[in-house]
Amino acid sequence: MNGTPLAGTPAAMREAAGLALAASRYRLSRDHPFFACLLLMSEVLLVDDIDTACTDGMRIKFNPAFVKSLPARELDGVMVHEVLHCALMHVPRCGARDPCLWNIAADIQVNGKIASISGLALPAGCVFRPDLATLRVEDIYEVLEREQRGCSASACAVMKDIEAACGRPVAPRGCGATKDDGANSTACATPMHAQELEKHWTNALQMARQHAESRGCGYDPMSGRPYAEAERARADWRTELWRHVVTSPDDFTGFDRRLLSRGIYAETLECESVDVEVCIDTSGSIYGSILDLFVGELAAIMDSHPFVRCRLRWCDTQCSPAVELRRGMPLPPATGGGGTDFQPFFRELERGSPGRASSRTLAVYFTDGYGAFPKEPPRDHHVLWVVPPGALPATAFPFGEVLKLG
């Protein structure tokens, strides 16, 4: 995938490339919901300073001219190719290895997966090694190193192809050769630590599997095997939250005009207009371990759903002031310890949220369910009661949907 980056891409080219990427997202949402859901968890950018496409493990970057040069099926394949590099953690897993050889190993693994998926294609010249594609990327890298050290004609041919792709000689680890700065690799510096990336993509993969299952996909595209019966039994509450927050997690609703002036063609997603009002029961019946569980699950909301705006209140018989939560910020200390009355929280919802004009809102109440309920449900909020084992039976809640932890 070689090309010449443009010093400054004309606006018409950038807009056409943005439309092509949007069309690719639409096709993937229709035909490959697993990968479309994964793409929601990565920012896709158009830039002029790369030849084709690359990822830093979180963001995916495309050269506009490269995007426009690809037929639809190949563009879909390249989109999946890049997001798989993210989801499989190929960037941080490189470590001290030769970045170019590692990139070839990662491409062999990813392209092998794409080759087995109907409806996707990749540009001519991509590296394919069916004999290695099912191995871990670390094992593929080791095989390539051994072939490089060998003297057979086939091994020399393999390394000649790899070095042509890299644009320089590739030396095995430990030989003392100078490595380049990665400019010829499809990977670029990541803005997140490896642990943050792992947490992000673990959550993303879980949501993508659940979403694909809900759309009737009977197999896991990462393994090619049917989903485990245990995974089909019931989604965990965080996945249910995603289902309620986003009507369809891969719906495309147009470009976000706020970003066009910066040359970013990002879709405006329905989930960007969703507010989540969260209340955590801090009554005397919610002892330390249950409260810790609730707080941990709330943190999971913020980690798993980066587009959601969330406000938190603590409540026993009185409601604390609402606190706007942002991803990564520590939660305020819990207050309460008295009886249980759910009504103050719902009265606050009825008063409205100044400055928050969302037409779709969700109320999530963490509680064991033992307390005084309002007589009527809130008018403008769908209610999720998230309860621990041993909580009040679901049939005892007068309105809303009950989701059990564990």
Buried (B, 14 or more C-beta within 10 A) or exposed (E): BEEEBBEEBEEEBBBBBBBBBBBBBBBBBEBBBBBBBBBBBBBBBBBBEBBBBBBBBBBBBBBBBBBBBBEEBBBBBBBBBBBBBBBBBBBBBBEEBBBBBBBBBBBBBBBBBBBEBEEBBBBEEBBBBEEBBEBEBBEBBBBBBEBBEEEEEEBEEBBEEBBEBBEEEBBBBEEEEEBBEBEBBBBBEBEBEBEBBBBBBBBBBBBBBBBBBBBEBEEBBBEEEEBEEEBEEEBBBBBBBBBBBBEBBBBBEEBBEEBBEEBBBBBBBBBBBBBBBBBBBBBEBBEEEBBEBBBEBBBBBBBBBBBBBBBBBBBBBEBBEBBEBEBEEEBEEBBBEEBBBBBBBBEBBEEEBEEEEBEBBBBBBBBBBBBEBBEEBBEEBBBBBBBBEEBBEBEEBEBBEBBBBE
